[in-house]
C-alpha cells in the first residue's frame, strides 16, 4: 500500500521493536497489520507494526517507505524525514524513489507550514501582549512590543496603527504622523484610510502649534509666541525673547545674586534668587505641547477650576472669571465682593493690557499701560491704597527706554499727598533701573538706585496724630523737608512697630523678575549679578 496524506497531530513516541528471533511469518504479519492499521487511520498502531517488521528485517525499502508515510500521517515529520533520509541513503534508485521524492516535498511543505503557524502564533501573542501593556498604561513597553510585531509582519497595518496611537499619546507627534501615513500605505480598505485623514490634519496642526505657540503655565491656554500676557487669565508676562526675563535658567552654571545696600553704600545683605526657567529659556519652558497643556489644565481642575474648552471659567461659588468675547474682562469673588477689572486692545495675534487690577501678596494695585510702536511697554502707571499702614493713595509711574530691542533703563517716580489730620505730608521719590549686557546679549547686571527721596509736612498735624508724628519724626518741622527721610517713610505707630510706605516695586513685575520687590526701609540700592553656562542663549 502506498499513500500520501498529511495531518496535524501531536507527536507520538515510537514503540519497542519485537525480538530479533521472529520468523518470516512474523515479519509478514507485522507488515500486514501495519497496513490494516493504516487503512483504519490508526497511525500509531500502524507504525508500531512496521517498526516490528523493521526490527526483524532491518532497512527493507518498502518498510522504510511505509514507516516514513505513516509517521508523516501521524504528524511526526522529523521522524518521517529520518526514514526518508535513510531510504535515499540506502536505495538511491529504489522502486519507491519517485514516491519518496513526492513525500520529501510534502515534508518540506509541512516544515514551512509549521513555521508559518508558529509565526502566526508569535504575532498573535505579541499583539495581545501589546494591547495588555497599552491597557495598563505602560506605553513604552507597548510600543516596543508592537514594533517587534511589525518586524514579524511588516505589511500588517494593525501594528503600525497601534504604534501611531501610542506615539500620539506620548506627545511624539511627528513620529505619530509618519506611522499614520505608513498605516494608510498598508491599509487596503478605503473607509479606514479616509478616517485617518482628519486625524492627520489635527496632528499636523498640533505640530505647527508646537513650533509657533506657547502655553500659559497657569491656565494652559495656547498663546502665540510673542504674547505678553494670557488674555484669558492675565497671567504673565511671557516675554520669551527678552534677555531680562531669561536671566534665571535652571541649568548648571547659572546663578542670580541680589545685593542690597543702605545709604552711603552700606551693605545690607545678599539674596540668592531661585531659578525660574525649567527648560533653560522661557521659550522652551513655555513651548506648547499637548502633554504640557494637559498637565496644566489637570492641575487646575484638581484645584476646582472649571473650563469651557481651553478657556478657564473659575471655581464654582468661589471665583468667577467673566470672559468677554475676546478676553477676560473681570474676576469676581462672590463671598467678599472683590472685583478685578481689565481692559485690553488687540495687537497682531495677541492682546495687550491697557488696564489691570492685580493682587500681590494681599495688596491690590491698579496698573495702566501704554505701548510703543513695537508693542513694548513704554509707560506703566500704578495706583494703590496702602491699607497696611495709613491708607494713603500712592501713585507711581515707570518709563521704559530701549536700545534696539533690549530694555536699557527704567525711570520710576512715586509719591502721595497725606491727609490734613497728619499734617498734609507730601512724599516724592525717584529711582532708576539700569541693565548691562554682555557681547552675547545676556544680562550680566541689573542695578536699581533710589536717586531722590523727599517728604515734607505742609502743616501741623492735629489731634492724636500730632503725638503719633512726634513719635515717628521728633525733629519734624513744617514746610521743611525731613532730614534723613530715606531711612523710611513712616506715618504712624502700632505699639513698638512703625507703620509706613516702603518703596513698592512689585506691581512693576513686567520690568524684571529680579527687582520687582518691596525695598526694605532705608535700602537705596539693589544690584543683581548673573552667571551663565557657556553657550547659553535666549534663542
Order of alpha helices (4+ residues) and beta strands (2+ residues): alpha-alpha-alpha-alpha-alpha-alpha-alpha-alpha-alpha-beta-beta-beta-beta-alpha-alpha-beta-beta-beta-beta-beta-beta-beta-beta-beta-beta-beta-beta-alpha-beta-beta-beta
